[in-house]
Amino acid sequence: MKRVFVLATLLIMSASSLISCRDTKEKETVIKEVEVEKEPEVKEVEVEKEREGILERTAKEVDKEVNKEIDEEIEKIGDDN
């Protein structure tokens, strides 16, 4: 009988320690309203320049120069027809 009483007491104590009444903290949600100013419209050319990096811009300049040189060589050779 003593063993049953001790076991029952241990069972009740262990159950109460596992199932405790803890207060759970709930996060408080804060909503802030912010006014956003609309950005002025930007021309597409300016937007493309902003998107391009320095390498792309440099590559375009080099392509222009190479194309000019190629056109000059073609004009020197002339038309074979």
Beta strands, then each sheet from edge to edge (+ up, - down):
end
